[in-house]
Structure formats: structure tokens, C-alpha cells
Amino acid sequence: MFPINETMGQYSELFMLLAAGTYTVAFIAFAWDLAKSSKMLRAVDQKAAELSASERSTAEPARVPVGAGVGAAGGSSDAPRLTGPADRAERPTSSAADGAGLTADGGMRYGSERRVPARVAVALAVLGAAIHAAGVITRGFGAGRVPWGNMYEFLTTGAFVAVAVFLLVLIRRDLRFLGTFVIGLAIIMLVAASVAFWTPVGHLVPALQSYWLLIHVSIAVLSSALFTLTFAMSALQLVQSHRQKTVAAGGKDKLGFMRLVPNALSLENLSYRINAIAFVGWTFTLMFGAIWAEKAWGRFWGWDTKEVWTFVIWVVYAGYLHARATRGWTGTRAAWLSIVGYLCVVFNFTIVNQFFNGLHSYSGL
């Protein structure tokens, strides 16, 4: 057993504080990007509408209706104008005009425009993640073990993994619209860890001194980070779905910043894929936890509160995947079920650890 290094523990807390501060600035930059892009897109729309109206007003007298020659030849100049296919093609339908630019690219690919605030936000998020990683590593060196033996360590490590997964996905897909949500959740997790769940550097209780801690908890942290991403996407899906219905019904678009977000269906499809990957990870979390329980306590399952809620989470996400794939639960119903699953994850790692006594009461409180 390695000795406790309190100096490294203090360095870890300093890194966590610096990471939280950097994330806060990144959060502001992501919010600035949404606000600035919203104003820019509205200005572009207004200019395009004015241009279109100006072109129509100037082009109208120049159009010669079919049969105009009759009026010129002595026929009635008040004869009704007949329009052909070419004339109709010059006038876009109202639905096409209303739908243009309603949402971002459904493929979530990077565009050619330079969004300086978004680039600044991503750079700050990368810097914050680097500082955050230093905090997690120094905590591990200070404790002489993997740094996820209590609620404080699980929250700080989980926040880092959530941001790291988000930044890795940004390499292939433009998910910068999720920045305010993911970075905001990371800040909340760091603040909660420091204020409500702070625990000094120390050794693990005997039951946790096993190589299964590395296997079981690391997969649980990664799965929870993926569930965090899908939670953010499901919440945005609900907002985007409501916005799309409002605009389609002729209502005013009050959420201009949501034009940077893909349509609700694209969000739902990506959320479904990530949830499927996270569900596989959570299945292994449940399985490895049972194997570890047999080695530690001599039984695979004991209906401990933590075990029950881990299984409840598995059932909720299994129901989500099954309902969407086979029962046609799409749209807002699928989004709400995904959100319920994440709320169960939060309940399991906060309320259960803090208020329910059991063999898994290792929160450090």
C-alpha cells in the first residue's frame, strides 16, 4: 500500500479549482457563440427577405403575361394574366421559404464559416480539460491508487471524462452547440464535488482494495459520461421539436440560437446510437459489479440499494432501446425516456450514496 501524499492532494485541489475557472470562461464563450450566431443569422434572414421583396417588386412589371400581344394588337389590356410553369418556378413556395435555414446541417458536419467565439470556447475547453486531467492524476498520485474511491473522486473524474468524450467527438462532428450543456454540467459536478462531497486524500476501505475497482468503476464512469452527452442532446431535441412545430404552424421563431442545432430527428438518431454504446458499457458495469461482489462478499447479488438502482438504470435504458427500435417510440417520447434514464443515473450516484445505507456506502461522507 502506497503512503498518502497530502501535498499532491493539495495540488490536485488547486488544479480542480483552475479547471473550474477555465470551464466557466469556456461556458461563457459557448453561450456567446450561440447569441452572436443567432443575431447574425437573423440579420442575414432579414436582408435576404428585403432583397427578395425588392427583386419581386422590380421584376413584376417586366413580366409579360401570356396573351399580352392581344392587348397590344387591340385586345383588352385588362385581360387576366395567365402564368405558365416557368413563371411559377420563379416564386418559391411559402413552406420552402419558411424552412430555409431553420436548423443546422443534420449530418453535423463542419461548415465553411468561421465562428470565432466557438473556436475560442473549444480552445478553452481543451485547456480546462488538460488542467482537469492534471488534477485527476495528482489526486491519484496523492492517494497512491486510482482516483475514484468516493463521491468526490467519482464526480471529478466523471466530469473530466464527460468533457474529454465531448472534445473527442468534436474531431469528427460539429457538436459545439452542446458546449454550454456539457461544460455547464462539468462545472456543476466540480462545484458539487468541492462543496458537498469533498473528501481528504486517504486509503480505500478493504472491500475496495481490488483490481476490480479499476475495471468496474472505469466502465461505469465512461458509460455515465456518454449518458451525459445523450441527456444534453435529448433536452435539446425537445426544445428543437417544439420550435420546429411552432415555426411550421406559422408562429414566431423566438429561439434563434437553435438554428445552430440540427433538427430534432438528427439529434434523436445520434442520441440513440450513443445510448446504445453506453448501454453496452453499463451492462458490463452490472456484470463486473456482480463478479466483484461475489469475490468481496461471497454472493453475486444481494439486493443492496446500490445494486438495485444500477439494475433499474439498466432496465430503463433497455426499455428505451427496445421501445425505439421495435415499438415505434420516437420523437419526444424517446427523448423523455432517455432523460428519465439519466435522472436515474444522477439519483444513483447522489441520493443513494448519501442517504441509503448499504454495502456500497463509500461516498466518504
C-alpha positions in Angstrom: 0.0 0.0 0.0 1.4 3.4 -1.0 1.8 6.1 1.6 -0.6 9.1 1.4 1.0 12.3 -0.2 -1.1 15.2 1.1 1.0 17.7 -0.9 -0.1 16.1 -4.1 -3.7 16.1 -2.8 -3.4 19.9 -2.3 -2.0 20.3 -5.8 -5.0 18.3 -7.1 -7.5 20.6 -5.4 -5.7 23.6 -6.9 -5.9 22.1 -10.4 -9.6 21.4 -9.9 -10.2 25.0 -9.0 -8.3 26.2 -12.0 -10.1 23.8 -14.3 -13.5 25.0 -13.0 -12.4 28.6 -13.6 -11.3 27.8 -17.2 -14.5 25.8 -17.9 -16.5 28.8 -16.7 -14.8 31.1 -19.3 -15.4 28.4 -21.9 -19.0 28.2 -20.9 -19.4 32.0 -21.4 -17.7 31.7 -24.8 -20.0 28.9 -26.0 -23.0 31.0 -24.8 -21.5 34.0 -26.7 -21.2 31.9 -29.8 -24.9 30.9 -29.7 -26.0 34.5 -29.0 -23.8 36.1 -31.7 -24.7 33.5 -34.3 -28.4 33.9 -33.6 -28.2 37.7 -34.2 -26.1 37.1 -37.3 -28.5 34.6 -38.8 -31.5 36.8 -38.1 -29.7 39.7 -39.8 -29.0 37.6 -42.8 -32.6 36.4 -43.0 -33.9 40.0 -42.8 -31.5 41.1 -45.5 -32.5 38.2 -47.7 -36.2 38.9 -47.2 -35.7 42.5 -48.1 -33.7 41.6 -51.2 -36.3 39.0 -52.2 -39.1 41.6 -51.8 -37.1 44.2 -53.8 -36.5 41.7 -56.6 -40.2 40.8 -56.8 -41.3 44.4 -56.9 -38.9 45.3 -59.7 -39.4 42.1 -61.7 -43.2 42.3 -61.6 -43.8 45.0 -64.3 -41.2 43.3 -66.6 -43.1 40.1 -66.7 -45.2 39.7 -69.9 -48.2 37.6 -69.4 -49.3 35.0 -72.0 -51.7 36.7 -74.4 -50.3 40.2 -73.8 -49.9 40.6 -77.5 -53.7 40.5 -77.9 -53.9 43.7 -75.8 -51.2 45.2 -77.9 -53.0 44.3 -81.0 -56.2 46.0 -79.9 -57.4 43.4 -77.4 -58.4 44.3 -73.9 -55.4 45.3 -71.8 -57.3 44.2 -68.7 -57.4 40.5 -69.7 -56.3 38.3 -66.8 -52.6 37.2 -66.8 -52.0 33.5 -67.4 -49.0 32.0 -65.8 -47.0 29.1 -67.1 -44.6 26.7 -65.4 -41.6 28.9 -65.9 -43.4 31.8 -64.1 -44.4 29.6 -61.2 -40.8 28.4 -60.8 -39.7 32.0 -60.1 -41.8 32.0 -56.9 -40.7 29.8 -54.1 -43.4 28.2 -52.0 -44.0 29.6 -48.6 -43.1 26.3 -46.9 -39.7 26.2 -48.6 -39.0 29.8 -47.7 -40.0 29.2 -44.1 -38.0 26.1 -43.8 -34.8 27.5 -45.3 -32.1 27.8 -42.6 -34.5 26.6 -39.9 -31.8 24.2 -38.4 -28.2 23.3 -38.9 -26.8 20.5 -41.0 -28.4 17.2 -40.0 -25.1 15.4 -40.7 -23.4 17.7 -38.1 -20.5 18.4 -40.4 -18.3 21.5 -40.0 -19.3 24.4 -42.3 -17.1 26.9 -44.0 -18.0 29.8 -41.8 -15.5 31.0 -39.1 -17.2 31.2 -35.7 -14.5 32.8 -33.7 -16.3 32.6 -30.3 -16.9 28.8 -30.9 -13.2 28.3 -31.6 -12.2 30.3 -28.5 -14.6 28.2 -26.5 -13.2 24.9 -27.8 -9.6 26.0 -27.1 -10.6 27.0 -23.6 -12.4 23.7 -23.1 -9.2 21.8 -24.2 -7.1 23.9 -21.8 -9.6 23.3 -19.0 -9.5 19.5 -19.7 -5.7 19.5 -19.6 -5.7 21.2 -16.2 -8.5 18.9 -15.1 -6.5 15.8 -16.1 -3.6 17.1 -14.1 -6.0 17.4 -11.1 -7.2 13.8 -11.5 -3.7 12.4 -12.0 -2.2 14.3 -9.0 -5.1 13.0 -6.8 -4.2 9.5 -7.9 -0.6 10.0 -7.0 -1.5 11.6 -3.7 -3.7 8.6 -2.8 -1.4 6.0 -4.3 -4.3 4.4 -6.2 -6.8 5.1 -9.0 -8.7 8.3 -8.0 -12.3 7.1 -7.9 -12.9 5.6 -4.4 -15.5 8.0 -3.1 -18.1 10.5 -4.3 -15.6 13.4 -4.6 -13.2 11.4 -6.8 -16.0 9.9 -8.9 -17.5 13.3 -9.6 -14.2 15.0 -10.5 -13.2 12.0 -12.7 -16.6 11.7 -14.3 -16.7 15.4 -15.2 -13.3 15.1 -16.8 -14.3 12.0 -18.8 -17.6 13.8 -20.0 -15.6 16.8 -21.3 -12.9 14.5 -22.8 -15.5 12.5 -24.7 -17.2 15.7 -25.9 -13.9 17.0 -27.2 -13.1 13.7 -28.9 -16.4 13.7 -30.7 -15.7 17.3 -31.9 -12.9 15.9 -34.1 -15.5 14.3 -36.4 -18.7 16.1 -35.8 -19.7 19.7 -35.1 -21.3 19.4 -31.7 -20.2 22.8 -30.5 -23.9 23.6 -29.9 -23.7 21.1 -27.0 -20.8 23.1 -25.4 -22.9 25.1 -23.0 -24.7 22.0 -21.7 -21.7 19.7 -21.4 -19.3 22.3 -19.9 -22.1 23.6 -17.7 -22.7 20.1 -16.3 -19.0 19.7 -15.7 -18.9 22.9 -13.7 -21.8 21.7 -11.6 -20.1 18.4 -11.0 -16.9 20.1 -9.9 -18.7 22.5 -7.6 -20.8 19.8 -6.1 -17.6 17.7 -5.5 -15.8 20.5 -3.8 -18.7 21.8 -1.7 -20.9 18.8 -0.9 -18.6 15.8 -1.3 -15.1 16.9 -0.6 -13.1 14.1 1.0 -9.4 14.3 2.0 -6.9 12.0 0.3 -6.9 8.6 2.0 -6.7 4.9 1.6 -9.6 2.8 0.4 -11.7 0.6 2.7 -10.7 -3.1 2.5 -13.6 -4.1 0.2 -12.5 -1.7 -2.5 -8.8 -2.7 -2.5 -9.2 -4.8 -5.6 -8.2 -4.7 -9.2 -12.0 -4.9 -9.9 -12.2 -1.2 -8.8 -10.3 -0.2 -11.9 -12.4 -2.4 -14.2 -15.8 -1.9 -12.8 -15.7 1.8 -12.0 -13.8 2.9 -15.1 -16.5 1.4 -17.3 -19.2 3.0 -15.1 -17.6 6.4 -15.4 -17.3 6.2 -19.2 -20.9 5.0 -19.6 -22.1 7.8 -17.4 -20.1 10.3 -19.5 -21.9 9.0 -22.6 -25.2 9.2 -20.9 -24.4 12.8 -20.0 -24.0 13.6 -23.7 -27.3 11.9 -24.7 -29.1 13.7 -21.9 -28.0 17.1 -23.3 -29.0 16.0 -26.8 -32.4 14.7 -25.7 -33.1 18.0 -23.8 -32.2 20.0 -27.0 -34.3 17.6 -29.0 -37.4 18.5 -27.0 -36.7 22.2 -27.4 -35.9 21.9 -31.2 -39.0 19.8 -31.7 -41.3 22.4 -30.1 -39.6 25.1 -32.1 -40.0 23.3 -35.4 -43.7 22.8 -34.7 -44.2 26.4 -33.8 -42.5 27.7 -37.0 -44.3 25.2 -39.2 -47.6 26.4 -37.7 -46.7 30.0 -38.7 -45.6 31.1 -35.2 -42.7 33.4 -34.5 -39.3 31.9 -34.0 -38.3 33.0 -30.5 -35.3 30.7 -30.2 -33.0 31.9 -33.0 -29.9 30.4 -31.4 -31.4 26.9 -32.0 -30.7 27.4 -35.7 -27.2 26.2 -34.9 -28.6 23.0 -33.6 -29.6 20.2 -36.1 -33.2 19.1 -36.5 -34.9 17.0 -33.8 -34.7 13.8 -35.8 -30.9 14.1 -36.3 -30.5 14.7 -32.6 -32.6 11.7 -31.8 -30.7 9.4 -34.2 -27.3 10.4 -32.8 -28.6 10.1 -29.2 -29.9 6.7 -29.9 -26.6 5.5 -31.3 -24.6 6.8 -28.3 -27.1 5.4 -25.8 -26.7 2.0 -27.5 -22.9 2.2 -26.9 -23.3 3.4 -23.3 -25.9 0.7 -22.6 -23.3 -2.0 -23.6 -20.9 -0.3 -21.2 -23.5 -0.2 -18.4 -24.2 -3.9 -19.0 -20.6 -4.7 -18.3 -20.7 -2.4 -15.3 -23.5 -4.5 -13.9 -21.8 -7.8 -14.8 -18.4 -6.9 -13.4 -20.0 -5.5 -10.3 -21.7 -8.8 -9.6 -18.4 -10.7 -10.1 -16.7 -8.3 -7.7 -19.5 -8.7 -5.2 -19.0 -12.5 -5.2 -15.3 -12.1 -4.6 -15.8 -9.5 -1.8 -18.9 -10.8 -0.1 -19.4 -14.3 -1.3 -22.6 -13.6 -3.4 -23.3 -12.2 -6.9 -26.5 -10.4 -5.9 -27.8 -9.2 -2.5 -30.5 -6.7 -3.3 -28.3 -3.9 -1.9 -29.8 -0.4 -2.7 -26.9 0.4 -5.0 -27.2 -2.9 -6.8 -30.9 -2.4 -7.3 -30.6 1.1 -8.7 -27.8 0.0 -11.0 -30.2 -2.6 -12.4 -33.0 0.0 -12.6 -30.8 2.1 -14.8 -30.1 -0.9 -17.0 -33.8 -1.6 -17.3 -34.7 2.0 -18.2 -32.2 2.2 -21.0 -33.0 -1.3 -22.2 -36.6 -0.2 -22.4 -35.6 2.9 -24.2 -33.6 1.0 -26.8 -36.3 -1.7 -27.2 -39.2 0.8 -27.4 -37.5 2.9 -30.0 -36.3 0.0 -32.2 -39.4 -2.2 -32.1 -42.4 -0.2 -30.8 -42.0 3.0 -32.7 -41.3 5.2 -29.7 -39.7 8.0 -31.5 -39.7 11.8 -31.1 -40.5 13.4 -27.8 -41.4 10.1 -26.1 -37.9 8.6 -26.8 -36.3 11.9 -25.6 -38.2 11.8 -22.3 -37.3 8.2 -21.7 -33.6 9.0 -22.3 -33.9 11.9 -19.8 -35.5 9.7 -17.2 -32.7 7.2 -17.6 -30.1 9.9 -16.9 -32.1 11.2 -13.9 -31.9 7.6 -12.5 -28.1 7.8 -13.0 -27.9 11.0 -11.1 -30.2 9.7 -8.4 -28.0 6.5 -8.1 -24.8 8.5 -7.6 -26.1 11.2 -5.3 -29.2 10.3 -3.3 -28.5 6.6 -3.0 -24.9 7.1 -2.0 -25.8 9.9 0.5 -29.0 8.7 2.2 -29.2 4.9 1.8 -27.0 2.8 4.0 -25.6 -0.4 2.5 -22.5 -2.3 1.5 -21.8 0.3 -1.2 -21.8 3.3 1.1 -18.4 4.6 0.1 -19.3 8.2 -0.6 -16.8 9.4 2.0 -19.5 11.5 3.8 
